Amino acid sequence: MKKGKCCDLESCLMCSLVLKEWKLAIDSHRKNFIAKKGEQIFREGDPVAGVYFVYKGNVKVHKHWGDKELIVRFANPGKIFGHRGLGTHSSAYPISATALEETSLCFIDLEFFMATLKVNHDFAFNLMLFYADELQESEKKMRNLALMSVKSRLAVALLQLKEQFGLNETGGLNIELSKQDLAAFTGAAYETVFRMTTELVNENLISLSGKQINIIDEEKLRFLTQES
């Protein structure tokens, strides 16, 4: 990663919630970087150095799942990642993070981040709620992996992408993913997800144009997610 000036001290989860006077401390401690498309920001097993916030761009947070990759979540502008490495019994990141496009990042070292939590109660409280939401999503994902068909999990994944990233000016999902990344987010083999994607296209639920995905019939997609 190369150094690069970014961050407006307003947009990210931390800066939007800390005390106004604390932003001066953040400004003096933050380190800004630019990651190239496909660049790994840190690897699963690396020593925990701190946390990251996305200023511009998108990051996938992923981990090994047997001999495959599973995308746990995505971090888009304003979002935190690297926090899964925090804890009293952990000194290594349990996940990896990779830039999906050229991405501007703000890095906060571990010691200063902990000090920020102790001083800024609003931020600490909201981060606790964020962790709780993440835990619920992780539990849902594990349930879906165990009980849902790949087609239903793919429908869930597409609706989650729409909710997080919204739609672009042409009505497509406002994120471009490779089919391999879509499979990793769905939690299934590439070949199976490719086949299920083709089925959704043939059923006129979605359309594809290169890496662009358009949701045509959201109601029917949601119906697929009700499988138990």
Wavefront OBJ file of the C-alpha trace (Angstrom):
o trace
v 0.000 0.000 0.000
v 1.136 3.522 -0.663
v 0.533 6.519 1.567
v -2.118 8.931 0.409
v -4.032 11.783 1.970
v -7.718 11.119 2.519
v -10.354 11.136 5.268
v -12.493 14.125 6.163
v -12.683 13.308 9.906
v -16.467 13.131 9.505
v -17.604 10.165 7.454
v -16.450 6.984 9.195
v -18.088 5.162 12.088
v -15.493 6.455 14.540
v -15.274 10.100 13.485
v -19.054 10.452 13.317
v -19.420 9.421 16.970
v -16.392 10.673 18.910
v -16.236 13.876 20.939
v -15.544 16.909 18.768
v -12.300 17.696 20.620
v -11.067 14.108 20.141
v -10.847 14.589 16.378
v -7.608 16.526 16.809
v -6.091 13.446 18.427
v -7.405 11.252 15.606
v -5.907 13.616 13.049
v -2.459 13.293 14.627
v -2.613 9.483 14.991
v -4.292 8.362 11.765
v -2.366 6.968 8.819
v -3.884 7.141 5.358
v -3.154 4.600 2.651
v -4.309 3.748 -0.835
v -4.656 0.056 -1.686
v -4.638 -1.053 -5.314
v -7.364 -3.287 -6.739
v -6.712 -6.861 -5.588
v -4.133 -5.801 -2.978
v -4.289 -7.677 0.322
v -4.374 -5.237 3.223
v -3.659 -7.913 5.834
v -3.759 -11.698 5.923
v -5.458 -14.167 8.198
v -2.941 -14.930 10.965
v -1.079 -11.608 10.741
v -0.411 -9.933 14.125
v -3.121 -7.423 15.039
v -1.766 -3.920 14.501
v -4.950 -1.874 14.592
v -8.201 -1.228 12.750
v -9.047 0.266 9.378
v -11.808 2.498 8.075
v -12.783 2.799 4.408
v -12.904 6.332 3.059
v -13.411 5.518 -0.617
v -13.723 2.165 -2.383
v -14.711 -1.336 -1.268
v -12.988 -4.096 0.694
v -13.860 -7.774 1.029
v -13.326 -9.421 4.417
v -12.704 -13.132 3.910
v -11.308 -16.273 5.496
v -10.349 -19.827 4.640
v -13.236 -22.299 4.766
v -11.529 -25.665 4.375
v -9.853 -25.421 0.980
v -12.180 -22.625 -0.142
v -12.577 -18.936 0.547
v -15.637 -17.545 2.326
v -16.394 -13.825 2.156
v -17.643 -12.837 5.599
v -18.705 -9.289 4.729
v -17.872 -6.232 2.674
v -16.676 -2.868 3.960
v -17.703 0.170 1.923
v -17.128 3.883 2.670
v -17.384 4.737 6.361
v -17.187 1.115 7.535
v -14.677 -0.448 9.914
v -12.688 -3.651 9.376
v -9.885 -5.374 11.246
v -11.903 -5.166 14.477
v -12.385 -8.945 14.482
v -8.782 -9.198 15.640
v -9.506 -7.317 18.877
v -9.955 -9.294 22.075
v -8.314 -10.442 25.287
v -7.262 -13.837 23.890
v -6.375 -12.953 20.320
v -3.239 -11.422 18.888
v -3.826 -12.325 15.222
v -6.383 -11.346 12.622
v -8.870 -14.237 12.137
v -9.743 -12.929 8.675
v -8.084 -11.379 5.625
v -8.971 -8.108 3.901
v -8.519 -7.340 0.200
v -9.340 -4.222 -1.827
v -11.935 -4.858 -4.546
v -10.934 -1.641 -6.338
v -8.537 1.196 -5.647
v -9.460 2.015 -2.057
v -8.580 4.881 0.296
v -8.078 3.715 3.884
v -7.549 5.226 7.301
v -5.511 3.119 9.764
v -5.730 3.573 13.546
v -3.166 1.714 15.667
v -4.405 -0.593 18.400
v -3.233 1.434 21.405
v -4.863 4.664 20.232
v -8.046 2.835 19.197
v -8.381 1.371 22.708
v -7.841 4.826 24.204
v -10.563 6.183 21.895
v -13.018 3.585 23.175
v -12.287 4.448 26.818
v -12.771 8.181 26.319
v -15.670 8.196 23.829
v -18.613 6.383 25.375
v -21.005 7.070 22.497
v -18.597 5.444 20.060
v -17.974 2.477 22.389
v -21.731 1.923 22.818
v -22.423 2.039 19.077
v -19.485 -0.256 18.353
v -20.966 -2.762 20.839
v -24.255 -2.651 18.904
v -22.313 -3.090 15.661
v -20.636 -6.212 17.081
v -24.057 -7.549 18.157
v -25.473 -7.003 14.653
v -22.430 -8.722 13.125
v -22.864 -11.691 15.448
v -26.505 -12.047 14.441
v -25.562 -11.910 10.753
v -22.838 -14.524 11.283
v -25.321 -16.828 13.012
v -27.806 -16.382 10.147
v -25.072 -17.155 7.625
v -24.143 -20.371 9.444
v -27.820 -21.387 9.562
v -28.210 -20.639 5.854
v -25.105 -22.675 4.989
v -26.553 -25.631 6.876
v -30.202 -25.450 5.819
v -30.607 -23.481 2.588
v -30.098 -24.574 -0.979
v -27.418 -22.776 -2.972
v -30.086 -21.054 -5.062
v -31.722 -19.617 -1.937
v -28.357 -18.557 -0.498
v -27.560 -16.827 -3.780
v -30.859 -14.923 -3.543
v -29.955 -13.879 0.022
v -26.515 -12.717 -1.142
v -27.927 -10.608 -3.994
v -30.470 -8.918 -1.721
v -27.776 -8.201 0.881
v -25.601 -6.607 -1.795
v -28.500 -4.416 -2.885
v -29.190 -3.363 0.715
v -25.549 -2.464 1.415
v -24.456 -0.929 -1.885
v -27.697 0.239 -3.469
v -28.208 0.601 -7.219
v -26.243 2.533 -9.818
v -27.658 4.845 -12.482
v -28.526 1.894 -14.755
v -30.405 0.054 -12.017
v -27.704 -2.557 -11.387
v -26.068 -3.421 -8.088
v -23.621 -0.643 -7.244
v -20.696 -3.056 -6.876
v -18.923 -5.193 -9.438
v -17.996 -8.658 -8.197
v -16.257 -11.481 -10.005
v -18.273 -14.690 -10.175
v -15.631 -16.223 -7.885
v -16.281 -13.528 -5.257
v -20.039 -13.963 -5.622
v -19.560 -17.696 -5.010
v -17.369 -16.992 -1.968
v -20.016 -14.634 -0.555
v -22.761 -17.197 -1.212
v -20.688 -19.932 0.440
v -20.757 -22.409 -2.430
v -18.619 -23.796 -5.232
v -18.059 -21.525 -8.229
v -19.571 -24.056 -10.654
v -22.758 -24.395 -8.579
v -23.238 -20.651 -8.202
v -22.620 -20.190 -11.931
v -25.365 -22.738 -12.655
v -27.792 -21.156 -10.160
v -27.076 -17.684 -11.578
v -27.979 -18.975 -15.032
v -31.236 -20.362 -13.610
v -32.124 -16.983 -12.080
v -31.436 -15.318 -15.441
v -33.603 -17.878 -17.292
v -36.390 -17.343 -14.754
v -36.127 -13.573 -15.412
v -35.308 -12.761 -11.767
v -31.969 -11.125 -12.617
v -29.997 -10.071 -15.684
v -26.250 -9.965 -16.263
v -24.010 -7.682 -18.281
v -20.350 -8.552 -17.698
v -19.863 -8.170 -13.927
v -22.998 -6.025 -13.650
v -26.006 -7.667 -11.961
v -29.534 -6.267 -12.284
v -32.338 -7.490 -10.047
v -35.485 -7.737 -12.179
v -37.953 -9.401 -9.787
v -37.079 -8.651 -6.166
v -40.336 -10.150 -4.855
v -39.561 -13.584 -6.310
v -35.976 -13.368 -5.070
v -37.274 -12.690 -1.559
v -39.628 -15.660 -1.885
v -36.601 -17.889 -2.501
v -35.008 -16.692 0.746
v -37.929 -17.989 2.786
v -36.762 -21.591 2.298
v -36.111 -23.327 5.633
l 1 2 3 4 5 6 7 8 9 10 11 12 13 14 15 16 17 18 19 20 21 22 23 24 25 26 27 28 29 30 31 32 33 34 35 36 37 38 39 40 41 42 43 44 45 46 47 48 49 50 51 52 53 54 55 56 57 58 59 60 61 62 63 64 65 66 67 68 69 70 71 72 73 74 75 76 77 78 79 80 81 82 83 84 85 86 87 88 89 90 91 92 93 94 95 96 97 98 99 100 101 102 103 104 105 106 107 108 109 110 111 112 113 114 115 116 117 118 119 120 121 122 123 124 125 126 127 128 129 130 131 132 133 134 135 136 137 138 139 140 141 142 143 144 145 146 147 148 149 150 151 152 153 154 155 156 157 158 159 160 161 162 163 164 165 166 167 168 169 170 171 172 173 174 175 176 177 178 179 180 181 182 183 184 185 186 187 188 189 190 191 192 193 194 195 196 197 198 199 200 201 202 203 204 205 206 207 208 209 210 211 212 213 214 215 216 217 218 219 220 221 222 223 224 225 226 227 228
